[in-house]
Each structure stands twice: as C-alpha cells, then as structure tokens.
Amino acid sequence: MKTTHALCALLAVSTFTFAGDAKPLLHDHELPVLAAPDFKGPLDASFSIAKGKWTPEGGVLSVLDLPEEKHIPVLHHKVGLASAAIDLEFFLEGPGSFLVGCDSTKHVGRVVVNAAGLSIAEDSVKPSHTIAKLPMAVKPDEWHKLHVEWEGDQMAATLDGKELRAQHTFLATPKSRSWLAAGKSVKVRNLKISGEK
C-alpha cells in the first residue's frame, strides 16, 4: 500500500514538472528561433503594428488600447509558419485579455486568455468558433507564462503549466503571419517565436 502511495506521489510530481517545463506539445524536434526581441529598442522589420500602441522599453513591451481605433491592439509578425512555437510572459493591468493567433488571407486560429481561463478557437466562421476550453482563474496584476504551438490541423497551449489542445481541419490552412493581441493595457516580456515555414 505504501508503495502505491509513493508511486502516485512520484507520478504527480513528474506530471507537474513536465507541465512546468514547457516541453513541446505538438513537435518532435526543437524549432529554430526566428525572433527573440529584447524590448530595449525598436522592433525589427519582421514586426508591424496593426492596431494600438506597442512600446518596447527596458526589456518590456507595453501595450495600450487606442479607443479611437475601435479595435484591440494587434502586433503582426510577418512570417508565415507551418509549424510554430511561441513563448512569452504577459501581465494584465486590470481586467482584459491576451491572444496569440495566426492568419492566412484572413484569421485561421487563436489562443485566447481572459479572466475565465484559456481557450482555442478557429476562424472558418464569424465570430470565431471556440473548439476547446480550460476554465482557470487568470489574475490581473501578475505575470503569466504562455506557450503556444501549431502544426498541421492542431493547436495547443500551456498557461502557467496547464495544458489545452485542439484539432480542426481549418487550422491546417497555410499561414502568412502570426500575431499578438491584447485588451486595454498589457505588458509582455521574454517573447520568443520559433518555427518552420
């Protein structure tokens, strides 16, 4: 009986450690790093601001909503990735949301974080169709660690070590870019975009 309890405890610790290490979710090899801005100066030409104000300073990218644009802030990374792994930390300054997604000629899929938890959606229809949900408390005024991957018709993410996966045929649409989006006021640090075209 003691052996069974010890084994269960060991498995629980192992599972927690694996989840906390942001191991690959969909890929069988490490993807090459394409962008890892230090946010100490201007973003390079592979990025473009679509909406909102994105200000890199002191190692942190500060994101601000501009109400006159009537659209949440969006930052494009102008590289189309068939396989991707995106890592970052974000800080919600008050209530809001944070998104990581990919496009072809229109939106393809997205990972959405808000106060209620983590979700994955595909964009073959409008509004986007949520295909997986993970309820969890996402507190404002704290740094959260997000890891997002896509490959083929699958998309997956971990938020603070908790994992969510989804599959949909539309997610296999060839990609032209990836993007970050945020509601209201958000900070981002330690961004790393890895992938293969």
Order of alpha helices (4+ residues) and beta strands (2+ residues): alpha-beta-beta-beta-beta-beta-beta-beta-beta-beta-beta-beta-beta-beta-beta-beta
